[in-house]
């Protein structure tokens, strides 16, 4: 093993010398001298290297009985049942396909979101419905990276984009437009946006459009990378909007 290490070290030293010292200033003899010096230094370092300490392992993991008791304690503390969650009326859960929040009113809303649950635009519409406690159903549609989308969904949404919200049979795409609709259609549920027509609402709408534009630019750069950065203008606008004319908070 030591011979092999020495041989490898010698090859690396010669490679280093030949690569980084100017060729025009070096004769073959000079290269050999430098290589020999480095080889000698590396041999000494390898020879003096301490032997690796023997590895040891200890099993400190809690037993299944202890883990079970920990789960039961958390269920009692939070008032939930992890093994059989109340998907329809309980806390927000990724496996839920129908949410009524204990209401008997007709379900007017259907959300089409991604199967994997990692699409941020699906998540923000999903959480909006949860926060407003609007009864809704869910149909999970795979992202393109997981295969072809169902034909029935493409017939309804030819672009195949997610999320999609269906209210009273009306199909709406683009998350910014989607999130405005529940505020309009369900005024008796918890409002999450300033009142329509107010300066605060105009500001909120502006920020949501800017967020959509910046994310779109970033996603196009990520998926169609050609070595250039296409988000400069929208990033500058984010900086000016968030930090004022100086934009210093985006530079830190």
C-alpha positions as CSV (number, residue, x, y, z in Angstrom):
1,X,0.0,0.0,0.0
2,X,2.9,2.4,0.9
3,X,4.6,1.6,-2.5
4,X,1.4,2.4,-4.3
5,X,1.0,5.6,-2.4
6,X,4.6,6.6,-3.1
7,X,4.1,5.8,-6.8
8,X,0.9,7.8,-7.0
9,X,2.6,10.7,-5.2
10,X,5.5,10.7,-7.6
11,X,3.2,10.8,-10.6
12,X,1.2,13.6,-9.1
13,X,4.3,15.6,-8.3
14,X,5.6,15.3,-11.9
15,X,2.2,16.2,-13.3
16,X,2.1,19.2,-11.0
17,X,5.5,20.4,-12.1
18,X,4.9,19.9,-15.8
19,X,1.5,21.6,-15.6
20,X,2.3,24.7,-13.6
21,X,5.9,25.6,-14.3
22,X,6.5,27.4,-17.6
23,X,7.6,25.0,-20.3
24,X,9.9,27.6,-22.0
25,X,11.9,28.1,-18.8
26,X,12.4,24.4,-17.9
27,X,14.8,21.9,-19.4
28,X,14.1,18.2,-19.0
29,X,16.8,18.0,-16.3
30,X,15.2,20.9,-14.3
31,X,11.8,19.1,-14.5
32,X,13.4,15.9,-13.2
33,X,15.1,17.8,-10.3
34,X,11.8,19.4,-9.2
35,X,9.9,16.1,-9.5
36,X,12.5,14.4,-7.4
37,X,12.4,17.0,-4.7
38,X,8.6,16.8,-4.5
39,X,8.7,13.0,-4.6
40,X,11.1,13.0,-1.7
41,X,8.9,15.4,0.4
42,X,5.8,13.3,-0.3
43,X,7.5,10.1,0.6
44,X,8.5,11.5,4.0
45,X,5.0,12.8,4.6
46,X,3.4,9.4,3.7
47,X,6.0,7.5,5.8
48,X,5.2,9.7,8.8
49,X,1.5,9.5,8.4
50,X,-0.2,8.0,11.4
51,X,-2.3,4.8,10.9
52,X,-6.0,5.5,10.8
53,X,-7.8,4.8,14.1
54,X,-10.1,1.8,14.2
55,X,-13.7,2.7,13.8
56,X,-16.2,1.9,16.5
57,X,-20.0,2.1,16.6
58,X,-22.5,2.2,19.3
59,X,-26.3,1.8,19.1
60,X,-27.8,4.7,20.9
61,X,-31.1,4.7,18.9
62,X,-34.3,4.5,21.0
63,X,-36.1,1.2,20.9
64,X,-39.4,0.8,19.0
65,X,-41.2,0.8,22.3
66,X,-39.7,4.2,23.3
67,X,-40.5,5.6,19.8
68,X,-44.1,4.4,20.1
69,X,-44.5,6.1,23.5
70,X,-43.0,9.3,22.1
71,X,-45.6,9.3,19.2
72,X,-48.5,8.6,21.7
73,X,-47.3,11.5,23.9
74,X,-47.2,13.9,20.9
75,X,-50.7,12.7,19.8
76,X,-52.0,13.5,23.2
77,X,-50.2,16.9,23.3
78,X,-51.5,18.1,19.9
79,X,-54.8,16.3,19.8
80,X,-54.1,14.4,16.6
81,X,-53.9,10.8,15.4
82,X,-50.9,10.2,13.2
83,X,-51.9,6.7,12.2
84,X,-55.5,7.7,11.3
85,X,-55.6,11.4,10.6
86,X,-58.8,13.3,10.2
87,X,-58.2,14.1,6.6
88,X,-61.5,15.9,5.9
89,X,-61.8,18.1,9.0
90,X,-58.5,17.8,10.9
91,X,-55.2,19.7,10.4
92,X,-53.8,20.3,7.0
93,X,-52.6,17.0,5.5
94,X,-51.0,16.2,2.2
95,X,-53.0,13.0,1.8
96,X,-56.4,14.8,2.0
97,X,-58.5,14.8,-1.1
98,X,-61.5,16.5,0.4
99,X,-61.7,19.2,2.9
100,X,-65.0,20.4,4.5
101,X,-63.8,21.9,7.8
102,X,-67.0,20.6,9.4
103,X,-69.1,22.7,7.0
104,X,-72.2,21.3,5.3
105,X,-72.2,23.9,2.5
106,X,-71.9,22.7,-1.1
107,X,-68.3,22.2,-2.3
108,X,-67.8,24.7,-5.1
109,X,-64.0,24.5,-5.4
110,X,-61.7,22.0,-6.9
111,X,-57.9,22.3,-6.7
112,X,-55.6,20.6,-9.2
113,X,-52.1,20.3,-7.6
114,X,-49.0,18.3,-8.0
115,X,-48.7,14.8,-6.7
116,X,-45.3,15.3,-5.1
117,X,-46.3,18.4,-3.1
118,X,-43.2,20.4,-3.9
119,X,-44.6,22.9,-6.4
120,X,-44.5,26.3,-4.5
121,X,-47.3,27.8,-6.5
122,X,-49.6,24.8,-5.8
123,X,-48.6,25.1,-2.1
124,X,-49.5,28.8,-1.8
125,X,-53.0,28.2,-3.3
126,X,-53.5,25.1,-1.2
127,X,-52.5,27.0,2.0
128,X,-54.8,29.9,1.0
129,X,-57.8,27.6,0.9
130,X,-56.7,26.1,4.2
131,X,-56.3,29.4,5.9
132,X,-59.7,30.7,4.6
133,X,-61.3,27.3,5.4
134,X,-63.1,27.1,2.1
135,X,-64.5,23.6,1.4
136,X,-62.7,22.1,-1.6
137,X,-61.7,18.9,-3.2
138,X,-58.3,18.0,-4.7
139,X,-57.2,16.1,-7.8
140,X,-53.5,15.4,-7.9
141,X,-51.7,15.8,-11.3
142,X,-48.1,14.7,-11.9
143,X,-45.5,17.3,-12.9
144,X,-44.1,16.9,-16.4
145,X,-40.8,15.6,-14.9
146,X,-42.7,12.5,-13.6
147,X,-44.3,11.6,-17.0
148,X,-47.2,12.5,-19.2
149,X,-50.2,14.3,-17.7
150,X,-53.6,12.6,-17.9
151,X,-55.5,13.2,-21.1
152,X,-58.6,14.3,-19.3
153,X,-56.6,17.0,-17.5
154,X,-55.0,18.2,-20.8
155,X,-58.4,18.4,-22.4
156,X,-59.5,20.8,-19.7
157,X,-56.1,22.6,-19.4
158,X,-54.2,22.3,-22.7
159,X,-51.1,24.0,-21.3
160,X,-50.9,21.3,-18.6
161,X,-49.7,24.0,-16.1
162,X,-50.3,23.7,-12.3
163,X,-52.0,24.8,-10.2
164,X,-55.5,25.0,-11.5
165,X,-58.6,26.1,-9.6
166,X,-62.1,25.2,-10.7
167,X,-64.9,27.3,-9.1
168,X,-68.5,26.5,-10.1
169,X,-67.2,24.9,-13.2
170,X,-65.0,27.9,-14.2
171,X,-61.4,26.8,-14.8
172,X,-58.7,29.3,-13.8
173,X,-54.9,29.0,-14.3
174,X,-51.9,31.1,-13.1
175,X,-51.6,31.3,-9.4
176,X,-51.9,35.1,-9.2
177,X,-55.3,35.0,-10.8
178,X,-56.3,31.9,-8.8
179,X,-55.5,33.6,-5.5
180,X,-57.6,36.6,-6.3
181,X,-60.7,34.5,-7.0
182,X,-61.3,33.0,-3.6
183,X,-61.1,36.5,-2.1
184,X,-63.8,37.7,-4.5
185,X,-66.0,34.6,-4.4
186,X,-65.9,33.9,-0.6
187,X,-66.0,37.3,1.1
188,X,-67.5,35.7,4.3
189,X,-64.4,33.6,4.8
190,X,-61.3,35.0,6.4
191,X,-59.9,37.8,4.1
192,X,-56.2,37.5,3.3
193,X,-55.9,40.5,1.0
194,X,-56.7,44.2,1.6
195,X,-60.0,45.4,0.5
196,X,-60.6,45.7,-3.3
197,X,-60.0,49.2,-4.6
198,X,-57.8,50.3,-1.7
199,X,-54.2,51.5,-2.1
200,X,-53.1,48.6,0.0
201,X,-54.7,46.2,-2.4
202,X,-53.1,47.8,-5.4
203,X,-49.7,47.5,-3.7
204,X,-50.4,43.8,-2.8
205,X,-51.4,43.1,-6.4
206,X,-48.2,44.8,-7.7
207,X,-46.0,42.7,-5.4
208,X,-47.7,39.4,-6.4
209,X,-47.2,40.2,-10.1
210,X,-43.5,41.0,-9.4
211,X,-43.1,37.8,-7.5
212,X,-44.6,35.8,-10.4
213,X,-42.4,37.6,-12.9
214,X,-39.2,37.0,-10.9
215,X,-39.9,33.4,-10.3
216,X,-40.8,32.9,-14.0
217,X,-37.5,34.4,-15.1
218,X,-35.6,32.3,-12.6
219,X,-37.3,29.1,-13.7
220,X,-36.7,29.8,-17.4
221,X,-33.0,30.4,-16.5
222,X,-32.9,27.2,-14.5
223,X,-34.6,24.9,-17.1
224,X,-33.1,26.5,-20.2
225,X,-29.7,27.5,-19.0
226,X,-27.4,28.8,-21.7
227,X,-24.7,30.4,-19.6
228,X,-26.4,33.8,-19.2
229,X,-28.5,35.3,-16.4
230,X,-31.9,36.5,-17.6
231,X,-33.3,37.6,-14.2
232,X,-31.3,40.9,-14.0
233,X,-34.2,43.2,-14.7
234,X,-36.8,41.5,-12.5
235,X,-34.2,41.0,-9.7
236,X,-33.4,44.7,-9.9
237,X,-37.1,45.6,-9.6
238,X,-37.4,43.2,-6.6
239,X,-34.4,45.0,-5.0
240,X,-35.9,48.5,-5.6
241,X,-39.3,47.4,-4.4
242,X,-38.1,45.7,-1.3
243,X,-35.2,48.0,-0.3
244,X,-35.7,51.4,-1.9
245,X,-33.5,53.0,-4.4
246,X,-30.3,51.8,-2.9
247,X,-31.2,48.1,-3.0
248,X,-28.6,47.4,-0.3
249,X,-30.6,44.6,1.4
250,X,-30.3,42.5,-1.8
251,X,-26.5,42.9,-1.8
252,X,-25.8,41.7,1.7
